[in-house]
Amino acid sequence: MAITTPSAGLSGFWRDLPREGRLMLSIVVLEFFGTGLVLPFHVVYLHEVRGFPLSDVGLLLGVPPLMGLLIVGPGGSAIDRIGARRVQLGVLSLLVVGGAVLAFATTRPVAALALGINGVAFGMMWPASQSLIATVIPQQLRQRYFGVNFTLINLGIGIGGIIGGFLVDVGRPRTFQAIYLADGASYVPALLLLLGPLRYVAGKVEVSPDDAAPMGYLAVLRSPAMATLTVLSFVSSFVGYSQLNAGFPAFARGVGEVSTRALGLAFAANTLVIVVLQLVVLQRIEGRRRTRVIAVMGVVWAFSWLLLGFSGLVPGTLGATLLVAACASVFAFGETLLQPTIPALVNDLAPDHLRGRYNAVSSGAFQLAAVIAPPISGLLIGHALGDVYIGLLVMGCLVCGLVAIAWLEPRLDPSVNGVREDETAADGEVTPPVVSPVE
């Protein structure tokens, strides 16, 4: 079944949403406001407030992604066995506890425990939340929903980061305790929503014994489209978000020689571009092949990394600062193309009884890249191989486009690829056979 045309505009989208979808969107800013409060200050809190050596802080901050990577597989299985809502309830409960423990973490073991709890929660959060969304939101609205959700996430993080910067004071540890407690508390409304109005959604999917449907991860990877999409998720994460969080600041500081204030402004520009452009982009990509949108994203990201590379030609100057800010801003435009498409592709491919595992595989590929990318970027930049680093990223971004168009697109039903029913008919397009993951 091809995607039918949804109502135009944000008001039409809101009108088309089921009540459950409106409720979930209504709390996103508050939920991620707490994340924004603490996200910029982990190193400051652990090193300057709690007095842990920087070497230990680096190890501590490696705990969450490692725990997330270890738990994502069992988490995906749990979603399929007991339902996305129940898993998300556990995730939110862990985040409340993790924030409270970290607020009072005066020793390294307690800090490691708190960060480990948060890592387990975040490792299951994205598969659970995306499975929950896909269960509640009709297929023709998912791409727009994921895009609007991403906008609200960034808005919440941006507002939290600004307010957190005004609140915290290294000389007053209680200010840091307050923001970590507020971070934990920010998940309570979502918890109450799932315990109350949404208590009946996204339960366990009942599979008829007559269907004998496979339930393991092998069934996921037997789908050629999903296997290719997993590769695409890994590559896009490696050259994208993993570098924005690690290689980008390292290159900007070590090669471009920009100030920490300029780096902070670059991240602020990144958030602003997403908030301003995402809704506009959603309207422009509606009904277009998602694989082509991802290919455009690859070109946009390649250009953004070239801008970062040029900052190394004029280190320590205003030009370097502007180039770093431009890199973050152009990268944000690419994010507005990627975020609505890959989650929609994953969930349109997934059968209901494997939805948790499909989202876990995609999330696991993303997290694996996040573990691998920082050491590689650190090695290249630390050994004065900045040109090689930028070249690697540019080539990787172009590979994303190649994988999307040459490998993934032929394996997708046009409806899964975002093509509307009327446009498919107008083109006289015949739906290609798609290999089922459960045959």
C-alpha positions in Angstrom: 0.0 0.0 0.0 1.5 3.4 -1.0 1.5 6.4 1.2 -1.5 8.6 0.7 -1.3 12.4 0.9 -1.6 13.8 4.4 -3.0 17.2 5.2 -0.7 20.1 4.3 1.0 22.3 6.9 1.7 21.9 10.6 -1.9 22.5 11.6 -3.1 19.8 9.2 -0.5 17.4 10.6 -1.6 18.1 14.1 -5.2 17.6 13.1 -4.4 14.2 11.4 -2.5 12.9 14.4 -4.3 10.5 16.7 -4.9 11.7 20.3 -2.0 9.5 21.6 0.4 11.1 19.1 -0.5 14.6 20.2 0.0 13.7 23.9 3.4 12.3 23.2 4.5 15.4 21.2 3.2 17.7 23.9 5.9 16.6 26.5 9.0 16.3 24.3 10.4 19.8 25.0 10.0 19.2 28.7 11.5 15.7 28.6 14.7 16.9 26.8 14.9 20.2 28.6 16.6 18.3 31.4 19.0 16.7 29.0 20.0 20.2 27.8 20.6 21.3 31.4 23.3 18.8 32.0 24.7 17.9 28.6 27.3 20.6 28.3 28.5 20.2 31.9 29.4 16.5 32.5 33.2 17.2 32.3 32.9 20.4 34.4 30.9 18.6 37.1 33.0 15.5 37.4 36.4 17.2 37.1 36.0 20.7 38.6 33.2 20.1 41.1 33.8 16.5 42.2 37.6 16.7 41.7 38.1 13.6 39.6 41.2 13.6 37.3 40.5 14.2 33.7 41.9 10.8 32.8 39.2 9.2 35.0 36.5 11.5 33.7 37.3 10.3 30.2 36.9 6.7 31.3 33.7 7.5 33.2 32.1 9.2 30.2 32.9 6.1 28.1 30.6 4.0 30.4 27.2 5.2 29.0 27.9 4.4 25.3 29.5 1.0 26.2 26.5 0.1 28.4 24.1 1.3 25.7 25.8 -0.9 23.1 25.7 -4.0 25.4 22.0 -3.6 26.3 20.6 -2.6 22.9 20.2 -6.3 21.7 18.4 -7.6 24.8 16.4 -4.4 24.8 15.1 -5.0 21.3 14.1 -8.5 22.2 12.3 -7.2 25.3 10.3 -4.7 23.3 9.0 -7.5 21.0 8.3 -9.8 24.0 6.6 -7.5 26.5 5.8 -4.4 24.4 7.4 -1.0 23.8 5.4 0.8 26.5 6.6 -1.4 29.3 10.2 -1.1 28.2 9.9 2.6 27.9 8.5 2.7 31.4 11.6 1.0 32.6 13.8 3.3 30.6 12.2 6.4 32.1 12.4 5.0 35.6 16.1 4.3 35.2 16.7 7.9 33.9 15.0 9.4 37.0 17.2 7.2 39.3 20.3 7.9 37.3 19.9 11.6 37.5 19.4 11.5 41.3 22.4 9.2 41.9 24.7 11.4 39.7 23.6 14.5 41.6 25.1 13.0 44.8 28.0 11.1 43.2 31.0 12.2 45.3 33.1 9.1 44.5 34.1 7.5 41.2 32.3 4.2 41.8 29.0 6.0 42.5 29.5 8.2 39.4 30.3 5.1 37.3 27.1 3.5 38.7 25.0 6.5 37.8 26.5 6.8 34.3 26.0 3.1 33.8 22.3 3.4 34.7 21.9 6.2 32.3 23.8 4.2 29.6 21.5 1.2 30.0 18.5 3.6 29.8 19.6 5.4 26.7 20.6 2.1 25.0 17.0 1.0 25.2 15.4 4.4 24.9 15.6 5.0 21.1 14.4 1.5 20.1 11.6 1.7 22.6 10.5 5.2 21.8 10.6 4.7 18.0 8.7 1.4 18.3 6.1 3.2 20.5 5.8 6.0 17.9 5.5 3.5 15.0 2.7 1.7 16.9 0.7 4.8 17.6 1.4 6.9 14.4 0.0 5.8 11.0 2.5 5.1 8.3 1.7 8.2 6.2 2.4 10.5 9.2 5.6 8.8 10.6 8.1 10.8 8.5 6.6 14.1 9.5 6.2 12.9 13.1 9.9 11.9 13.4 10.9 15.3 12.0 8.7 17.3 14.3 9.8 15.2 17.2 13.5 15.9 16.3 12.8 19.6 16.2 11.2 19.6 19.7 14.1 17.5 21.1 16.6 20.1 19.9 14.4 22.9 21.1 14.3 21.3 24.6 18.0 20.7 24.7 18.8 24.2 23.4 16.6 25.9 26.1 18.0 23.7 28.8 21.5 24.4 27.8 21.0 28.2 27.9 19.3 28.1 31.2 21.8 25.6 32.6 24.7 28.0 31.7 23.1 30.8 33.8 22.3 28.5 36.8 25.5 26.5 37.4 28.4 27.8 39.4 31.6 25.7 40.0 31.9 27.4 43.4 28.5 26.1 44.4 28.1 22.4 44.0 24.5 22.5 44.9 23.8 24.3 41.6 25.0 21.2 39.8 23.1 18.9 42.1 20.0 20.9 41.2 20.4 20.5 37.4 21.0 16.8 37.7 17.9 16.4 39.9 16.0 18.5 37.4 17.2 16.2 34.6 15.8 13.2 36.4 12.6 15.0 37.2 12.1 16.0 33.5 11.2 12.4 32.7 8.4 12.1 35.2 5.7 13.6 32.9 6.4 11.0 30.2 6.3 8.3 32.9 2.9 9.5 34.1 1.7 9.7 30.5 2.5 6.1 29.9 1.0 5.0 33.2 -2.2 7.0 32.6 -3.6 8.1 29.2 -1.3 5.8 27.2 -1.5 2.7 29.4 -3.2 0.7 26.7 -0.9 1.4 23.7 2.1 -0.5 22.4 1.6 -3.7 24.3 3.0 -7.1 23.4 2.3 -8.1 19.8 0.4 -11.4 19.7 1.7 -13.7 17.0 -0.5 -16.6 15.8 1.1 -20.0 16.3 -0.1 -20.8 12.8 2.2 -18.1 11.4 5.3 -19.6 13.0 6.9 -16.1 12.6 10.7 -16.1 13.4 11.5 -13.8 16.4 15.3 -13.6 16.4 17.8 -11.1 15.0 18.6 -13.4 12.2 15.1 -12.8 10.9 15.9 -9.1 10.8 19.1 -9.4 9.0 17.6 -11.8 6.4 15.8 -8.8 5.0 18.1 -7.4 2.3 16.6 -3.9 2.7 17.2 -3.9 6.5 20.7 -5.3 6.2 21.6 -2.5 3.7 19.9 0.1 5.9 21.9 -1.1 8.9 25.1 -0.5 6.9 23.8 3.0 6.0 23.0 3.7 9.7 26.5 2.8 10.7 28.3 4.8 8.0 26.0 7.9 8.5 26.6 7.7 12.3 30.4 7.4 11.8 30.7 10.4 9.5 27.9 12.3 11.2 26.9 12.5 14.8 29.9 10.6 16.2 32.2 13.2 14.6 30.1 16.2 15.6 30.4 15.1 19.2 34.1 14.1 19.1 36.1 14.9 16.0 34.5 18.3 15.3 35.4 20.0 18.6 38.9 18.3 18.5 39.6 19.6 15.0 38.1 23.0 15.7 40.2 23.5 18.8 43.4 21.7 17.8 43.7 22.6 14.1 41.3 25.6 13.6 42.5 27.0 17.0 39.1 28.6 17.8 38.1 29.6 21.3 35.8 27.5 23.5 33.2 30.4 23.3 33.3 30.1 19.5 32.8 26.4 19.8 29.8 26.9 22.0 28.3 29.4 19.5 28.8 26.8 16.7 26.7 24.3 18.6 24.1 26.9 19.4 24.0 27.7 15.6 23.5 24.0 14.9 20.5 23.8 17.2 19.0 27.1 15.8 19.2 25.9 12.2 17.4 22.6 13.1 14.6 24.4 15.0 14.2 26.9 12.2 14.5 24.7 9.1 13.1 21.3 10.1 9.4 22.1 9.5 10.3 23.7 6.2 12.4 20.7 5.1 9.6 18.3 6.1 7.2 20.0 3.6 9.8 19.9 0.8 10.7 16.2 1.2 7.1 15.0 1.7 6.3 12.4 -1.0 9.9 12.2 -2.3 12.0 9.1 -2.2 13.7 8.9 1.1 16.8 7.3 -0.4 17.3 10.4 -2.6 16.8 12.7 0.4 19.6 10.7 2.2 21.8 11.1 -0.8 21.4 14.8 -0.7 22.2 14.7 3.0 25.5 13.0 2.2 26.4 15.8 -0.2 25.4 18.5 2.4 27.5 16.8 5.1 30.5 16.4 2.8 30.4 20.2 2.2 30.1 20.9 5.9 33.2 18.9 6.6 35.1 20.7 3.9 34.2 24.0 5.6 35.7 22.6 8.8 38.8 21.6 6.9 39.2 25.1 5.5 39.3 26.4 9.1 42.7 24.7 9.4 44.0 27.0 6.7 43.4 30.1 8.7 43.9 29.0 12.3 43.1 31.3 15.2 41.4 33.9 13.1 37.9 35.2 12.7 37.7 33.3 9.4 38.3 30.1 11.3 35.6 30.9 13.8 33.1 31.7 11.0 34.1 28.5 9.1 33.5 26.3 12.2 30.2 27.9 12.8 29.3 27.5 9.1 30.2 23.8 9.4 27.9 23.2 12.3 25.1 25.1 10.6 25.4 23.3 7.3 25.7 20.0 9.1 22.4 20.9 10.9 20.7 21.2 7.5 21.8 17.7 6.7 20.4 16.5 10.0 16.9 17.9 9.1 17.1 15.6 6.0 18.3 12.5 7.8 16.3 12.4 11.0 12.8 12.1 9.5 13.9 9.5 6.9 15.9 6.7 8.5 13.6 6.1 11.5 10.6 6.1 9.1 12.3 3.6 6.8 13.2 1.3 9.6 9.6 1.3 11.0 8.0 1.0 7.6 10.1 -2.1 6.9 9.5 -3.7 10.3 6.7 -6.2 10.8 4.9 -5.6 14.1 6.3 -8.7 15.9 9.9 -7.6 15.1 9.6 -3.9 15.4 11.7 -3.7 18.6 14.5 -5.8 17.0 14.5 -3.7 13.8 14.9 -0.5 15.8 17.5 -2.1 18.1 19.6 -3.2 15.1 19.5 0.4 13.6 20.3 1.9 17.1 23.1 -0.6 17.7 24.7 0.3 14.4 24.5 4.0 15.4 26.0 3.3 18.8 28.8 1.0 17.5 29.9 3.9 15.3 29.8 6.2 18.3 32.2 3.9 20.1 34.6 3.5 17.2 34.7 7.1 15.8 36.3 9.0 18.7 39.5 7.0 18.9 39.9 7.2 15.1 39.3 10.9 15.0 41.6 11.4 18.0 44.4 9.3 16.4 44.3 11.2 13.1 44.0 14.7 14.5 46.5 14.0 17.3 49.1 12.9 14.8 48.6 16.0 12.6 46.7 14.1 9.9 43.9 16.6 9.8 43.7 16.5 6.0 43.4 12.7 6.0 40.6 13.0 8.7 38.6 15.5 6.6 39.1 13.4 3.5 37.9 10.3 5.3 34.7 12.1 6.4 34.0 13.6 2.9 34.4 10.2 1.2 32.2 8.6 3.9 29.4 11.1 3.3 29.5 10.4 -0.4 29.4 6.7 0.3 26.2 7.3 2.2 24.6 8.6 -0.9 25.9 5.7 -3.0 24.6 3.1 -0.6 21.2 4.8 -0.4 20.7 5.0 -4.2 22.6 2.1 -5.6 22.0 -0.5 -2.9 19.0 0.4 -0.8 16.6 2.0 -3.2 16.2 -1.1 -5.5 15.4 -3.2 -2.4 12.5 -0.9 -1.2 8.8 -0.9 -2.1 8.0 2.6 -3.3 5.6 3.1 -0.5 8.3 2.3 2.1 10.6 4.7 0.3 8.1 7.5 0.8 6.5 7.7 -2.6 2.8 8.7 -2.6 0.2 6.6 -4.2 -0.8 9.2 -6.7 2.8 9.9 -7.8 3.5 6.1 -8.2 0.4 5.8 -10.4 1.4 8.9 -12.5 4.9 7.4 -13.1 3.4 4.1 -14.1 5.7 2.5 -11.6 5.4 -1.2 -10.8 6.1 -2.2 -7.2 9.2 -4.4 -7.1 9.0 -7.6 -5.1 10.4 -7.2 -1.6 11.9 -10.2 0.2 10.1 -10.7 3.4 12.2 -11.1 6.6 9.9 -13.8 7.9 9.7 -16.1 4.9 
